[in-house]
Amino acid sequence: MRATHNTSGQTIVELIVVIGVAMVIVTALIVSSTASLRSSQYSKAKSQATKYAQEGMGLPVHFAIKAGIHFLAWAIRRRAKFGAWIVQRPGRQPWVGTAR
């Protein structure tokens, strides 16, 4: 005589295990892609902010060079007592201005 095994329950258990493993893999992929997108957006925003900051810092230098003035040759001293400032340029007369 031949012994028979009931394998119908085993197939259902295997199916449940496979579905569970697939759900874990899909969840991991979703979490990973979400974190990657967040990081990408943060990097893009930071890069844009850095670009704007560099452009903003370059404007005074641009205008100064356009006017023929070199910031590195200046020595700026503020006189808080009188609210005036003096710009001294090597070999030239100083410029005096008020804070207002």
C-alpha positions in Angstrom: 0.0 0.0 0.0 1.0 3.5 -0.7 1.1 6.2 2.1 -0.6 9.4 1.2 0.4 12.8 2.6 -1.9 15.7 2.9 0.1 18.7 1.4 -2.8 21.2 0.9 -2.0 23.0 4.2 1.7 23.3 3.4 0.9 25.2 0.1 -1.2 27.8 2.0 1.6 28.3 4.6 4.2 28.7 1.8 1.9 31.3 0.0 1.5 33.3 3.2 5.3 33.3 3.9 6.0 34.4 0.3 3.4 37.2 0.5 4.9 38.4 3.9 8.5 38.4 2.5 7.3 40.3 -0.6 5.6 42.9 1.6 8.7 43.4 3.7 10.8 43.9 0.5 8.3 46.3 -1.0 8.1 48.3 2.3 11.9 48.5 2.4 12.1 49.8 -1.2 9.4 52.4 -0.5 11.2 53.7 2.6 14.5 53.7 0.8 13.2 55.7 -2.2 11.4 58.2 0.1 14.5 58.8 2.1 16.5 59.2 -1.2 14.0 61.7 -2.6 14.0 63.7 0.7 17.8 63.8 0.7 17.8 64.8 -3.0 15.4 67.7 -2.4 17.4 68.9 0.6 20.6 68.9 -1.4 18.9 70.7 -4.3 17.5 73.4 -1.9 20.9 73.8 -0.2 22.7 74.1 -3.5 20.2 76.8 -4.6 20.6 78.7 -1.4 24.4 78.6 -1.6 24.2 79.9 -5.2 21.9 82.8 -4.2 24.2 83.6 -1.2 27.3 83.7 -3.4 25.5 85.9 -6.0 24.4 88.2 -3.2 27.9 88.4 -1.7 29.3 89.1 -5.2 27.1 92.2 -5.8 29.0 94.7 -3.7 32.3 93.5 -5.2 30.8 93.8 -8.7 29.7 97.3 -8.1 32.9 98.3 -6.4 35.0 97.0 -9.3 32.7 98.7 -11.8 33.3 102.0 -9.9 37.1 101.4 -10.0 37.4 100.7 -6.3 39.2 97.7 -4.8 38.1 96.6 -1.4 41.4 95.0 -0.5 43.2 98.4 -0.8 40.8 100.1 1.7 41.1 100.3 5.4 37.7 101.2 6.8 37.5 102.7 10.3 34.3 103.6 11.9 34.1 106.4 14.3 31.1 105.6 16.5 31.6 108.7 18.6 30.6 111.0 15.7 28.6 108.5 13.7 31.0 109.0 10.7 33.2 106.6 8.8 36.5 107.2 7.0 37.7 105.3 4.0 41.5 105.5 3.7 43.1 104.5 0.4 46.8 104.2 0.0 48.3 107.4 -1.5 45.0 109.3 -1.8 42.8 111.6 0.3 40.4 109.8 2.7 36.7 109.8 2.1 34.6 110.9 5.0 30.9 110.2 5.3 28.1 110.1 7.9 26.1 107.1 9.0 22.9 108.8 7.9 
